[in-house]
């Protein structure tokens, strides 16, 4: 799963792109802390990291 795919899922769940710092896109949602998502072109994010990002975002039922 790429970083862009994770960002797309997060946007569908109410997350907003706050800023881009280098290769990390920082997503925010009101009442929750910000979550950085690494975006390295078409390169896949390691499975464990992708699961951790989605878990922090409170998104369940999606597995990379």
C-alpha positions in Angstrom: 0.0 0.0 0.0 1.4 3.4 -1.0 1.4 6.5 1.1 -1.0 8.1 -1.4 -3.4 5.2 -0.9 -3.3 5.7 2.8 -4.0 9.4 2.5 -6.9 8.7 0.2 -8.4 6.4 2.8 -7.8 8.9 5.6 -9.5 11.7 3.6 -12.6 9.6 3.1 -12.7 9.3 6.9 -12.6 13.1 7.6 -8.8 13.7 7.8 -7.4 16.8 6.2 -3.9 17.5 4.8 -2.4 20.1 7.1 1.1 20.4 5.6 3.9 18.7 3.7 7.3 18.4 5.4 9.8 16.8 3.0 8.4 13.4 2.0 5.9 13.3 4.9 2.3 14.5 4.5 0.9 15.5 7.9 -2.8 14.7 8.3 -5.0 16.3 10.9 -8.6 15.8 12.3 -10.3 18.0 14.8 -9.9 16.7 18.3 -7.2 14.3 17.4 -3.4 14.6 17.1 -1.7 14.9 13.7 -0.4 11.8 11.9 2.5 12.0 9.5 2.3 9.7 6.4 5.4 9.0 4.4 5.0 9.4 0.6 7.8 8.0 -1.5 6.3 8.0 -5.0 4.9 4.6 -5.9 7.0 2.7 -3.3 4.9 0.7 -0.8 5.0 1.5 2.9 6.0 -1.5 5.0 2.8 -3.4 6.1 3.4 -2.9 9.9 3.8 0.9 9.4 0.7 1.1 7.2 -1.4 -0.8 9.9 0.0 1.5 12.6 -0.9 4.6 10.7 -4.5 3.4 10.1 -4.8 2.3 13.7 -3.7 5.7 15.0 -6.3 7.3 12.7 -9.0 5.1 14.1 -9.7 3.4 10.8 -10.6 -0.3 11.1 -11.4 -3.0 8.7 -8.8 -2.0 6.1 -5.7 -4.1 5.8 -2.8 -3.4 3.4 
